[in-house]
Amino acid sequence: MYVWPAFKQVHFFLAAKNTILIPHSYHSIREKLENTLNIEANALLQLGQSVTDEACRAVDTIYHSRGRVIITGIGKSALVAQKIVATFNSTGTNAVFMHAADAIHGDIGMMDEQDIVICISKSGDTPEVKVLVPLIKNFGNMLISLVSNNDSFLALQSDICIFLDVEKEADPNNLAPTTSTILQMAMGDAMAVALLSMRGFSQKQFARFHPGGSLGKQLYLKVSDLIVRNEKPKVYLNDTIKKVITEITGKRLGATAVMDDNENLMGIITDGDLRRMMDTVENLSSINAGEIMSSNPKTIFFDSLAVDALALMKKHSITQLIVLDNMRYKGMLHLHDMIREGII
Protein backbone atom coordinates (compact mmCIF):
# COMPACT_ATOMS: atom_id res chain seq x y z
CA MET A 1 0.00 0.00 0.00
CA TYR A 2 1.32 3.49 -0.94
CA VAL A 3 1.95 5.80 2.01
CA TRP A 4 2.01 9.55 1.38
CA PRO A 5 5.10 11.41 2.57
CA ALA A 6 4.53 13.27 5.82
CA PHE A 7 4.60 16.75 4.23
CA LYS A 8 1.89 15.72 1.74
CA GLN A 9 -0.30 14.42 4.56
CA VAL A 10 0.07 17.70 6.42
CA HIS A 11 -0.68 19.71 3.27
CA PHE A 12 -3.79 17.63 2.56
CA PHE A 13 -4.93 17.95 6.19
CA LEU A 14 -4.61 21.73 6.12
CA ALA A 15 -6.39 21.97 2.78
CA ALA A 16 -9.19 19.71 4.01
CA LYS A 17 -9.50 21.63 7.25
CA ASN A 18 -9.65 25.13 5.77
CA THR A 19 -11.24 24.70 2.36
CA ILE A 20 -13.82 22.66 0.55
CA LEU A 21 -12.59 21.57 -2.86
CA ILE A 22 -15.44 21.93 -5.32
CA PRO A 23 -15.05 20.77 -8.92
CA HIS A 24 -15.58 23.49 -11.52
CA SER A 25 -16.08 23.28 -15.25
CA TYR A 26 -14.47 25.69 -17.70
CA HIS A 27 -17.96 27.08 -18.28
CA SER A 28 -18.39 28.07 -14.65
CA ILE A 29 -14.82 29.48 -14.49
CA ARG A 30 -15.49 31.52 -17.62
CA GLU A 31 -18.65 32.93 -16.05
CA LYS A 32 -16.69 34.04 -12.99
CA LEU A 33 -13.99 35.68 -15.10
CA GLU A 34 -16.52 37.47 -17.27
CA ASN A 35 -18.53 38.62 -14.27
CA THR A 36 -15.48 40.18 -12.64
CA LEU A 37 -14.40 41.93 -15.82
CA ASN A 38 -17.90 43.23 -16.49
CA ILE A 39 -18.28 44.62 -12.98
CA GLU A 40 -14.98 46.46 -13.25
CA ALA A 41 -15.63 47.62 -16.82
CA ASN A 42 -19.02 49.07 -15.87
CA ALA A 43 -17.47 50.89 -12.92
CA LEU A 44 -14.81 52.37 -15.21
CA LEU A 45 -17.46 53.43 -17.72
CA GLN A 46 -19.45 55.20 -15.02
CA LEU A 47 -16.31 56.92 -13.75
CA GLY A 48 -15.49 58.13 -17.24
CA GLN A 49 -18.96 59.58 -17.61
CA SER A 50 -18.90 61.44 -14.29
CA VAL A 51 -15.58 63.30 -14.15
CA THR A 52 -16.07 66.15 -11.69
CA ASP A 53 -14.72 69.68 -11.49
CA GLU A 54 -12.74 68.52 -8.46
CA ALA A 55 -10.74 66.17 -10.66
CA CYS A 56 -10.11 68.99 -13.13
CA ARG A 57 -9.05 71.30 -10.29
CA ALA A 58 -6.65 68.65 -8.99
CA VAL A 59 -4.94 68.34 -12.37
CA ASP A 60 -4.76 72.12 -12.83
CA THR A 61 -3.30 72.54 -9.33
CA ILE A 62 -0.59 69.94 -10.00
CA TYR A 63 0.17 71.52 -13.37
CA HIS A 64 0.81 74.93 -11.80
CA SER A 65 2.69 73.56 -8.80
CA ARG A 66 6.43 74.15 -8.39
CA GLY A 67 6.84 71.17 -6.10
CA ARG A 68 6.60 67.42 -6.48
CA VAL A 69 3.58 65.17 -6.18
CA ILE A 70 3.83 62.89 -3.16
CA ILE A 71 1.42 59.96 -3.38
CA THR A 72 0.56 57.92 -0.32
CA GLY A 73 -1.69 55.09 0.78
CA ILE A 74 -1.90 51.94 2.87
CA GLY A 75 -2.40 48.31 1.89
CA LYS A 76 -3.53 47.77 -1.70
CA SER A 77 -3.92 51.52 -2.15
CA ALA A 78 -0.19 51.86 -1.44
CA LEU A 79 0.56 49.49 -4.30
CA VAL A 80 -1.67 51.56 -6.57
CA ALA A 81 0.12 54.70 -5.38
CA GLN A 82 3.48 53.24 -6.42
CA LYS A 83 2.16 52.50 -9.90
CA ILE A 84 0.77 56.03 -10.27
CA VAL A 85 4.09 57.48 -9.11
CA ALA A 86 5.86 55.46 -11.82
CA THR A 87 3.41 56.67 -14.47
CA PHE A 88 3.71 60.30 -13.37
CA ASN A 89 7.50 60.20 -13.42
CA SER A 90 7.67 58.56 -16.85
CA THR A 91 5.35 61.19 -18.35
CA GLY A 92 7.00 64.33 -17.00
CA THR A 93 5.36 64.88 -13.60
CA ASN A 94 7.86 64.65 -10.74
CA ALA A 95 6.37 62.26 -8.18
CA VAL A 96 7.48 60.39 -5.04
CA PHE A 97 5.86 57.49 -3.16
CA MET A 98 5.38 57.75 0.61
CA HIS A 99 3.90 54.79 2.48
CA ALA A 100 1.28 56.02 4.94
CA ALA A 101 2.53 53.81 7.77
CA ASP A 102 6.15 54.86 7.26
CA ALA A 103 5.14 58.51 6.93
CA ILE A 104 3.87 58.68 10.50
CA HIS A 105 7.17 57.20 11.67
CA GLY A 106 9.42 59.77 10.07
CA ASP A 107 9.10 59.53 6.28
CA ILE A 108 6.86 62.59 6.24
CA GLY A 109 10.13 64.48 6.49
CA MET A 110 10.57 63.98 2.75
CA MET A 111 7.88 66.59 2.09
CA ASP A 112 8.82 70.10 0.98
CA GLU A 113 6.46 72.99 1.51
CA GLN A 114 5.61 73.25 -2.19
CA ASP A 115 4.80 69.56 -2.61
CA ILE A 116 1.26 68.39 -3.27
CA VAL A 117 0.10 65.22 -1.51
CA ILE A 118 -2.31 62.74 -3.06
CA CYS A 119 -3.72 60.30 -0.51
CA ILE A 120 -5.42 57.16 -1.83
CA SER A 121 -7.87 55.23 0.34
CA LYS A 122 -11.11 53.43 -0.37
CA SER A 123 -12.66 53.98 3.07
CA GLY A 124 -10.82 57.17 3.97
CA ASP A 125 -10.97 56.11 7.61
CA THR A 126 -8.03 53.72 8.09
CA PRO A 127 -6.05 54.42 11.29
CA GLU A 128 -2.84 55.31 9.49
CA VAL A 129 -4.62 57.79 7.22
CA LYS A 130 -6.41 59.41 10.18
CA VAL A 131 -3.04 59.97 11.85
CA LEU A 132 -1.27 61.12 8.67
CA VAL A 133 -3.80 63.64 7.38
CA PRO A 134 -3.49 66.12 10.30
CA LEU A 135 0.31 65.98 9.95
CA ILE A 136 0.03 66.90 6.27
CA LYS A 137 -2.35 69.73 7.11
CA ASN A 138 0.02 71.00 9.81
CA PHE A 139 2.82 71.11 7.25
CA GLY A 140 0.57 73.32 5.10
CA ASN A 141 0.70 71.12 2.01
CA MET A 142 -2.16 70.84 -0.46
CA LEU A 143 -3.99 67.54 0.09
CA ILE A 144 -5.82 65.76 -2.75
CA SER A 145 -7.68 62.54 -2.02
CA LEU A 146 -8.85 59.64 -4.15
CA VAL A 147 -11.53 58.14 -1.94
CA SER A 148 -14.74 56.12 -2.21
CA ASN A 149 -16.46 57.46 0.91
CA ASN A 150 -17.55 61.09 0.74
CA ASP A 151 -18.28 61.21 4.47
CA SER A 152 -14.90 59.82 5.52
CA PHE A 153 -12.28 61.63 7.56
CA LEU A 154 -9.97 61.84 4.54
CA ALA A 155 -12.65 63.22 2.24
CA LEU A 156 -13.72 65.91 4.71
CA GLN A 157 -10.14 66.99 5.46
CA SER A 158 -8.94 67.15 1.86
CA ASP A 159 -8.47 70.39 -0.05
CA ILE A 160 -9.62 68.57 -3.18
CA CYS A 161 -11.59 65.32 -3.01
CA ILE A 162 -11.94 63.10 -6.09
CA PHE A 163 -14.79 60.73 -5.34
CA LEU A 164 -14.50 57.26 -6.86
CA ASP A 165 -17.90 55.63 -6.65
CA VAL A 166 -17.54 51.92 -5.93
CA GLU A 167 -20.96 50.28 -6.08
CA LYS A 168 -19.47 46.87 -5.32
CA GLU A 169 -16.17 45.07 -5.35
CA ALA A 170 -15.88 42.29 -7.90
CA ASP A 171 -15.53 39.45 -5.41
CA PRO A 172 -18.72 37.69 -4.18
CA ASN A 173 -18.14 38.85 -0.59
CA ASN A 174 -17.70 42.49 -1.64
CA LEU A 175 -14.48 42.64 0.38
CA ALA A 176 -11.34 42.17 -1.74
CA PRO A 177 -10.05 45.45 -3.25
CA THR A 178 -10.77 44.88 -6.92
CA THR A 179 -13.12 47.42 -8.45
CA SER A 180 -11.88 50.09 -6.06
CA THR A 181 -8.22 49.63 -6.99
CA ILE A 182 -9.08 49.56 -10.70
CA LEU A 183 -10.79 52.95 -10.33
CA GLN A 184 -7.90 54.39 -8.33
CA MET A 185 -5.37 53.29 -10.92
CA ALA A 186 -7.51 54.50 -13.81
CA MET A 187 -7.92 57.94 -12.28
CA GLY A 188 -4.16 58.11 -11.73
CA ASP A 189 -3.60 57.23 -15.39
CA ALA A 190 -6.16 59.83 -16.47
CA MET A 191 -4.46 62.54 -14.42
CA ALA A 192 -1.04 61.59 -15.78
CA VAL A 193 -2.25 61.73 -19.38
CA ALA A 194 -4.02 65.05 -18.82
CA LEU A 195 -0.83 66.54 -17.37
CA LEU A 196 1.21 65.03 -20.19
CA SER A 197 -1.02 66.71 -22.76
CA MET A 198 -1.04 70.06 -20.94
CA ARG A 199 2.77 70.07 -20.90
CA GLY A 200 3.06 69.09 -24.54
CA PHE A 201 5.14 66.11 -23.47
CA SER A 202 6.77 64.83 -26.66
CA GLN A 203 7.93 61.44 -27.88
CA LYS A 204 11.52 62.60 -27.49
CA GLN A 205 10.91 63.48 -23.85
CA PHE A 206 9.24 60.11 -23.30
CA ALA A 207 12.23 58.38 -24.87
CA ARG A 208 14.57 60.32 -22.58
CA PHE A 209 12.85 58.75 -19.58
CA HIS A 210 12.61 55.29 -21.25
CA PRO A 211 16.05 54.75 -22.82
CA GLY A 212 15.77 51.00 -22.37
CA GLY A 213 12.40 50.69 -24.09
CA SER A 214 11.84 50.07 -27.78
CA LEU A 215 10.37 53.56 -28.34
CA GLY A 216 13.31 55.16 -26.59
CA LYS A 217 15.77 53.24 -28.72
CA GLN A 218 13.96 54.23 -31.88
CA LEU A 219 14.31 57.89 -30.95
CA TYR A 220 17.92 58.03 -29.75
CA LEU A 221 19.89 54.95 -30.90
CA LYS A 222 22.22 55.66 -33.81
CA VAL A 223 23.86 53.47 -36.44
CA SER A 224 27.21 54.20 -34.80
CA ASP A 225 25.93 52.59 -31.58
CA LEU A 226 24.98 49.40 -33.41
CA ILE A 227 28.07 48.67 -35.49
CA VAL A 228 30.68 49.19 -32.79
CA ARG A 229 30.99 45.42 -32.18
CA ASN A 230 30.71 44.40 -35.83
CA GLU A 231 33.57 43.28 -38.01
CA LYS A 232 34.41 45.41 -41.07
CA PRO A 233 34.34 43.08 -44.08
CA LYS A 234 35.99 44.34 -47.25
CA VAL A 235 37.70 43.00 -50.36
CA TYR A 236 39.25 44.68 -53.38
CA LEU A 237 38.17 44.69 -57.01
CA ASN A 238 40.71 42.12 -58.15
CA ASP A 239 40.37 39.74 -55.20
CA THR A 240 39.45 36.14 -56.00
CA ILE A 241 36.18 34.40 -55.21
CA LYS A 242 37.98 32.42 -52.52
CA LYS A 243 38.97 35.67 -50.82
CA VAL A 244 35.39 36.94 -51.09
CA ILE A 245 33.91 33.77 -49.58
CA THR A 246 36.48 33.78 -46.79
CA GLU A 247 35.69 37.42 -45.93
CA ILE A 248 31.92 36.97 -45.92
CA THR A 249 32.15 33.78 -43.88
CA GLY A 250 34.76 35.03 -41.44
CA LYS A 251 33.14 38.40 -40.68
CA ARG A 252 29.68 36.82 -40.33
CA LEU A 253 27.62 39.70 -41.70
CA GLY A 254 26.45 37.98 -44.86
CA ALA A 255 28.18 40.46 -47.14
CA THR A 256 31.36 42.36 -47.83
CA ALA A 257 32.15 45.80 -49.18
CA VAL A 258 34.24 46.02 -52.38
CA MET A 259 36.90 48.74 -52.48
CA ASP A 260 39.33 50.12 -55.04
CA ASP A 261 43.01 50.61 -54.28
CA ASN A 262 42.33 54.09 -52.90
CA GLU A 263 39.84 52.73 -50.35
CA ASN A 264 36.86 54.15 -52.23
CA LEU A 265 33.64 52.15 -51.98
CA MET A 266 32.84 50.49 -55.29
CA GLY A 267 30.11 47.99 -54.44
CA ILE A 268 28.87 45.15 -52.26
CA ILE A 269 28.81 41.36 -52.55
CA THR A 270 26.23 39.47 -50.50
CA ASP A 271 25.94 35.75 -49.92
CA GLY A 272 22.94 35.93 -52.24
CA ASP A 273 25.17 37.31 -55.00
CA LEU A 274 27.50 34.33 -54.51
CA ARG A 275 24.69 31.79 -54.81
CA ARG A 276 23.36 33.40 -57.97
CA MET A 277 26.87 33.48 -59.49
CA MET A 278 27.43 29.78 -58.78
CA ASP A 279 24.23 28.96 -60.64
CA THR A 280 25.46 30.71 -63.81
CA VAL A 281 29.28 30.52 -63.84
CA GLU A 282 31.17 27.26 -64.37
CA ASN A 283 34.79 28.42 -64.08
CA LEU A 284 34.95 30.22 -60.73
CA SER A 285 38.73 30.57 -60.73
CA SER A 286 38.64 33.28 -63.40
CA ILE A 287 36.10 35.49 -61.60
CA ASN A 288 37.16 38.39 -59.39
CA ALA A 289 35.18 40.52 -56.90
CA GLY A 290 34.65 43.41 -59.28
CA GLU A 291 32.82 41.17 -61.77
CA ILE A 292 30.14 39.92 -59.38
CA MET A 293 29.63 42.88 -57.08
CA SER A 294 26.50 45.03 -57.04
CA SER A 295 27.52 48.60 -57.72
CA ASN A 296 25.80 51.55 -56.06
CA PRO A 297 25.03 49.69 -52.82
CA LYS A 298 22.52 51.05 -50.33
CA THR A 299 24.31 53.10 -47.69
CA ILE A 300 23.53 54.85 -44.42
CA PHE A 301 25.53 57.53 -42.65
CA PHE A 302 27.38 56.75 -39.42
CA ASP A 303 25.42 59.26 -37.31
CA SER A 304 21.97 58.37 -38.70
CA LEU A 305 19.24 57.06 -36.43
CA ALA A 306 18.94 53.29 -36.33
CA VAL A 307 15.23 53.55 -37.07
CA ASP A 308 16.05 55.32 -40.37
CA ALA A 309 18.39 52.47 -41.27
CA LEU A 310 15.62 49.99 -40.54
CA ALA A 311 13.20 51.90 -42.76
CA LEU A 312 15.75 51.82 -45.60
CA MET A 313 16.21 48.07 -45.21
CA LYS A 314 12.45 47.51 -45.31
CA LYS A 315 12.02 49.75 -48.34
CA HIS A 316 14.57 47.82 -50.40
CA SER A 317 13.98 44.37 -48.83
CA ILE A 318 17.61 43.99 -47.80
CA THR A 319 19.34 42.87 -44.62
CA GLN A 320 22.64 44.80 -44.81
CA LEU A 321 23.63 48.43 -45.23
CA ILE A 322 27.06 49.88 -45.90
CA VAL A 323 27.86 52.51 -43.26
CA LEU A 324 29.69 55.66 -44.37
CA ASP A 325 31.34 58.47 -42.46
CA ASN A 326 32.32 61.46 -44.59
CA MET A 327 31.85 59.18 -47.59
CA ARG A 328 34.47 56.73 -46.27
CA TYR A 329 33.64 53.11 -45.50
CA LYS A 330 33.03 52.74 -41.76
CA GLY A 331 31.50 49.29 -41.48
CA MET A 332 28.37 47.27 -42.12
CA LEU A 333 24.99 47.22 -40.39
CA HIS A 334 22.93 44.01 -40.34
CA LEU A 335 19.24 43.49 -39.65
CA HIS A 336 20.24 41.27 -36.72
CA ASP A 337 21.72 44.35 -35.03
CA MET A 338 18.21 45.85 -34.96
CA ILE A 339 16.69 42.66 -33.61
CA ARG A 340 19.35 42.40 -30.91
CA GLU A 341 18.53 45.90 -29.64
CA GLY A 342 14.76 45.30 -29.72
CA ILE A 343 14.06 47.98 -32.33
CA ILE A 344 12.00 45.58 -34.41
C-alpha positions as CSV (number, residue, x, y, z in Angstrom):
1,M,0.0,0.0,0.0
2,Y,1.3,3.5,-0.9
3,V,1.9,5.8,2.0
4,W,2.0,9.6,1.4
5,P,5.1,11.4,2.6
6,A,4.5,13.3,5.8
7,F,4.6,16.7,4.2
8,K,1.9,15.7,1.7
9,Q,-0.3,14.4,4.6
10,V,0.1,17.7,6.4
11,H,-0.7,19.7,3.3
12,F,-3.8,17.6,2.6
13,F,-4.9,18.0,6.2
14,L,-4.6,21.7,6.1
15,A,-6.4,22.0,2.8
16,A,-9.2,19.7,4.0
17,K,-9.5,21.6,7.2
18,N,-9.7,25.1,5.8
19,T,-11.2,24.7,2.4
20,I,-13.8,22.7,0.5
21,L,-12.6,21.6,-2.9
22,I,-15.4,21.9,-5.3
23,P,-15.0,20.8,-8.9
24,H,-15.6,23.5,-11.5
25,S,-16.1,23.3,-15.3
26,Y,-14.5,25.7,-17.7
27,H,-18.0,27.1,-18.3
28,S,-18.4,28.1,-14.6
29,I,-14.8,29.5,-14.5
30,R,-15.5,31.5,-17.6
31,E,-18.6,32.9,-16.1
32,K,-16.7,34.0,-13.0
33,L,-14.0,35.7,-15.1
34,E,-16.5,37.5,-17.3
35,N,-18.5,38.6,-14.3
36,T,-15.5,40.2,-12.6
37,L,-14.4,41.9,-15.8
38,N,-17.9,43.2,-16.5
39,I,-18.3,44.6,-13.0
40,E,-15.0,46.5,-13.3
41,A,-15.6,47.6,-16.8
42,N,-19.0,49.1,-15.9
43,A,-17.5,50.9,-12.9
44,L,-14.8,52.4,-15.2
45,L,-17.5,53.4,-17.7
46,Q,-19.4,55.2,-15.0
47,L,-16.3,56.9,-13.7
48,G,-15.5,58.1,-17.2
49,Q,-19.0,59.6,-17.6
50,S,-18.9,61.4,-14.3
51,V,-15.6,63.3,-14.1
52,T,-16.1,66.2,-11.7
53,D,-14.7,69.7,-11.5
54,E,-12.7,68.5,-8.5
55,A,-10.7,66.2,-10.7
56,C,-10.1,69.0,-13.1
57,R,-9.0,71.3,-10.3
58,A,-6.7,68.6,-9.0
59,V,-4.9,68.3,-12.4
60,D,-4.8,72.1,-12.8
61,T,-3.3,72.5,-9.3
62,I,-0.6,69.9,-10.0
63,Y,0.2,71.5,-13.4
64,H,0.8,74.9,-11.8
65,S,2.7,73.6,-8.8
66,R,6.4,74.2,-8.4
67,G,6.8,71.2,-6.1
68,R,6.6,67.4,-6.5
69,V,3.6,65.2,-6.2
70,I,3.8,62.9,-3.2
71,I,1.4,60.0,-3.4
72,T,0.6,57.9,-0.3
73,G,-1.7,55.1,0.8
74,I,-1.9,51.9,2.9
75,G,-2.4,48.3,1.9
76,K,-3.5,47.8,-1.7
77,S,-3.9,51.5,-2.1
78,A,-0.2,51.9,-1.4
79,L,0.6,49.5,-4.3
80,V,-1.7,51.6,-6.6
81,A,0.1,54.7,-5.4
82,Q,3.5,53.2,-6.4
83,K,2.2,52.5,-9.9
84,I,0.8,56.0,-10.3
85,V,4.1,57.5,-9.1
86,A,5.9,55.5,-11.8
87,T,3.4,56.7,-14.5
88,F,3.7,60.3,-13.4
89,N,7.5,60.2,-13.4
90,S,7.7,58.6,-16.8
91,T,5.3,61.2,-18.3
92,G,7.0,64.3,-17.0
93,T,5.4,64.9,-13.6
94,N,7.9,64.7,-10.7
95,A,6.4,62.3,-8.2
96,V,7.5,60.4,-5.0
97,F,5.9,57.5,-3.2
98,M,5.4,57.8,0.6
99,H,3.9,54.8,2.5
100,A,1.3,56.0,4.9
101,A,2.5,53.8,7.8
102,D,6.1,54.9,7.3
103,A,5.1,58.5,6.9
104,I,3.9,58.7,10.5
105,H,7.2,57.2,11.7
106,G,9.4,59.8,10.1
107,D,9.1,59.5,6.3
108,I,6.9,62.6,6.2
109,G,10.1,64.5,6.5
110,M,10.6,64.0,2.7
111,M,7.9,66.6,2.1
112,D,8.8,70.1,1.0
113,E,6.5,73.0,1.5
114,Q,5.6,73.3,-2.2
115,D,4.8,69.6,-2.6
116,I,1.3,68.4,-3.3
117,V,0.1,65.2,-1.5
118,I,-2.3,62.7,-3.1
119,C,-3.7,60.3,-0.5
120,I,-5.4,57.2,-1.8
121,S,-7.9,55.2,0.3
122,K,-11.1,53.4,-0.4
123,S,-12.7,54.0,3.1
124,G,-10.8,57.2,4.0
125,D,-11.0,56.1,7.6
126,T,-8.0,53.7,8.1
127,P,-6.1,54.4,11.3
128,E,-2.8,55.3,9.5
129,V,-4.6,57.8,7.2
130,K,-6.4,59.4,10.2
131,V,-3.0,60.0,11.9
132,L,-1.3,61.1,8.7
133,V,-3.8,63.6,7.4
134,P,-3.5,66.1,10.3
135,L,0.3,66.0,9.9
136,I,0.0,66.9,6.3
137,K,-2.3,69.7,7.1
138,N,0.0,71.0,9.8
139,F,2.8,71.1,7.2
140,G,0.6,73.3,5.1
141,N,0.7,71.1,2.0
142,M,-2.2,70.8,-0.5
143,L,-4.0,67.5,0.1
144,I,-5.8,65.8,-2.7
145,S,-7.7,62.5,-2.0
146,L,-8.9,59.6,-4.1
147,V,-11.5,58.1,-1.9
148,S,-14.7,56.1,-2.2
149,N,-16.5,57.5,0.9
150,N,-17.6,61.1,0.7
151,D,-18.3,61.2,4.5
152,S,-14.9,59.8,5.5
153,F,-12.3,61.6,7.6
154,L,-10.0,61.8,4.5
155,A,-12.6,63.2,2.2
156,L,-13.7,65.9,4.7
157,Q,-10.1,67.0,5.5
158,S,-8.9,67.2,1.9
159,D,-8.5,70.4,0.0
160,I,-9.6,68.6,-3.2
161,C,-11.6,65.3,-3.0
162,I,-11.9,63.1,-6.1
163,F,-14.8,60.7,-5.3
164,L,-14.5,57.3,-6.9
165,D,-17.9,55.6,-6.7
166,V,-17.5,51.9,-5.9
167,E,-21.0,50.3,-6.1
168,K,-19.5,46.9,-5.3
169,E,-16.2,45.1,-5.4
170,A,-15.9,42.3,-7.9
171,D,-15.5,39.4,-5.4
172,P,-18.7,37.7,-4.2
173,N,-18.1,38.9,-0.6
174,N,-17.7,42.5,-1.6
175,L,-14.5,42.6,0.4
176,A,-11.3,42.2,-1.7
177,P,-10.1,45.5,-3.3
178,T,-10.8,44.9,-6.9
179,T,-13.1,47.4,-8.5
180,S,-11.9,50.1,-6.1
181,T,-8.2,49.6,-7.0
182,I,-9.1,49.6,-10.7
183,L,-10.8,52.9,-10.3
184,Q,-7.9,54.4,-8.3
185,M,-5.4,53.3,-10.9
186,A,-7.5,54.5,-13.8
187,M,-7.9,57.9,-12.3
188,G,-4.2,58.1,-11.7
189,D,-3.6,57.2,-15.4
190,A,-6.2,59.8,-16.5
191,M,-4.5,62.5,-14.4
192,A,-1.0,61.6,-15.8
193,V,-2.2,61.7,-19.4
194,A,-4.0,65.0,-18.8
195,L,-0.8,66.5,-17.4
196,L,1.2,65.0,-20.2
197,S,-1.0,66.7,-22.8
198,M,-1.0,70.1,-20.9
199,R,2.8,70.1,-20.9
200,G,3.1,69.1,-24.5
201,F,5.1,66.1,-23.5
202,S,6.8,64.8,-26.7
203,Q,7.9,61.4,-27.9
204,K,11.5,62.6,-27.5
205,Q,10.9,63.5,-23.8
206,F,9.2,60.1,-23.3
207,A,12.2,58.4,-24.9
208,R,14.6,60.3,-22.6
209,F,12.8,58.7,-19.6
210,H,12.6,55.3,-21.3
211,P,16.1,54.8,-22.8
212,G,15.8,51.0,-22.4
213,G,12.4,50.7,-24.1
214,S,11.8,50.1,-27.8
215,L,10.4,53.6,-28.3
216,G,13.3,55.2,-26.6
217,K,15.8,53.2,-28.7
218,Q,14.0,54.2,-31.9
219,L,14.3,57.9,-30.9
220,Y,17.9,58.0,-29.8
221,L,19.9,54.9,-30.9
222,K,22.2,55.7,-33.8
223,V,23.9,53.5,-36.4
224,S,27.2,54.2,-34.8
225,D,25.9,52.6,-31.6
226,L,25.0,49.4,-33.4
227,I,28.1,48.7,-35.5
228,V,30.7,49.2,-32.8
229,R,31.0,45.4,-32.2
230,N,30.7,44.4,-35.8
231,E,33.6,43.3,-38.0
232,K,34.4,45.4,-41.1
233,P,34.3,43.1,-44.1
234,K,36.0,44.3,-47.3
235,V,37.7,43.0,-50.4
236,Y,39.2,44.7,-53.4
237,L,38.2,44.7,-57.0
238,N,40.7,42.1,-58.1
239,D,40.4,39.7,-55.2
240,T,39.5,36.1,-56.0
241,I,36.2,34.4,-55.2
242,K,38.0,32.4,-52.5
243,K,39.0,35.7,-50.8
244,V,35.4,36.9,-51.1
245,I,33.9,33.8,-49.6
246,T,36.5,33.8,-46.8
247,E,35.7,37.4,-45.9
248,I,31.9,37.0,-45.9
249,T,32.1,33.8,-43.9
250,G,34.8,35.0,-41.4
251,K,33.1,38.4,-40.7
252,R,29.7,36.8,-40.3
253,L,27.6,39.7,-41.7
254,G,26.4,38.0,-44.9
255,A,28.2,40.5,-47.1
256,T,31.4,42.4,-47.8
257,A,32.2,45.8,-49.2
258,V,34.2,46.0,-52.4
259,M,36.9,48.7,-52.5
260,D,39.3,50.1,-55.0
261,D,43.0,50.6,-54.3
262,N,42.3,54.1,-52.9
263,E,39.8,52.7,-50.3
264,N,36.9,54.2,-52.2
265,L,33.6,52.2,-52.0
266,M,32.8,50.5,-55.3
267,G,30.1,48.0,-54.4
268,I,28.9,45.1,-52.3
269,I,28.8,41.4,-52.5
270,T,26.2,39.5,-50.5
271,D,25.9,35.7,-49.9
272,G,22.9,35.9,-52.2
273,D,25.2,37.3,-55.0
274,L,27.5,34.3,-54.5
275,R,24.7,31.8,-54.8
276,R,23.4,33.4,-58.0
277,M,26.9,33.5,-59.5
278,M,27.4,29.8,-58.8
279,D,24.2,29.0,-60.6
280,T,25.5,30.7,-63.8
281,V,29.3,30.5,-63.8
282,E,31.2,27.3,-64.4
283,N,34.8,28.4,-64.1
284,L,34.9,30.2,-60.7
285,S,38.7,30.6,-60.7
286,S,38.6,33.3,-63.4
287,I,36.1,35.5,-61.6
288,N,37.2,38.4,-59.4
289,A,35.2,40.5,-56.9
290,G,34.6,43.4,-59.3
291,E,32.8,41.2,-61.8
292,I,30.1,39.9,-59.4
293,M,29.6,42.9,-57.1
294,S,26.5,45.0,-57.0
295,S,27.5,48.6,-57.7
296,N,25.8,51.6,-56.1
297,P,25.0,49.7,-52.8
298,K,22.5,51.1,-50.3
299,T,24.3,53.1,-47.7
300,I,23.5,54.8,-44.4
301,F,25.5,57.5,-42.6
302,F,27.4,56.8,-39.4
303,D,25.4,59.3,-37.3
304,S,22.0,58.4,-38.7
305,L,19.2,57.1,-36.4
306,A,18.9,53.3,-36.3
307,V,15.2,53.5,-37.1
308,D,16.1,55.3,-40.4
309,A,18.4,52.5,-41.3
310,L,15.6,50.0,-40.5
311,A,13.2,51.9,-42.8
312,L,15.8,51.8,-45.6
313,M,16.2,48.1,-45.2
314,K,12.5,47.5,-45.3
315,K,12.0,49.8,-48.3
316,H,14.6,47.8,-50.4
317,S,14.0,44.4,-48.8
318,I,17.6,44.0,-47.8
319,T,19.3,42.9,-44.6
320,Q,22.6,44.8,-44.8
321,L,23.6,48.4,-45.2
322,I,27.1,49.9,-45.9
323,V,27.9,52.5,-43.3
324,L,29.7,55.7,-44.4
325,D,31.3,58.5,-42.5
326,N,32.3,61.5,-44.6
327,M,31.8,59.2,-47.6
328,R,34.5,56.7,-46.3
329,Y,33.6,53.1,-45.5
330,K,33.0,52.7,-41.8
331,G,31.5,49.3,-41.5
332,M,28.4,47.3,-42.1
333,L,25.0,47.2,-40.4
334,H,22.9,44.0,-40.3
335,L,19.2,43.5,-39.6
336,H,20.2,41.3,-36.7
337,D,21.7,44.3,-35.0
338,M,18.2,45.9,-35.0
339,I,16.7,42.7,-33.6
340,R,19.4,42.4,-30.9
341,E,18.5,45.9,-29.6
342,G,14.8,45.3,-29.7
343,I,14.1,48.0,-32.3
344,I,12.0,45.6,-34.4
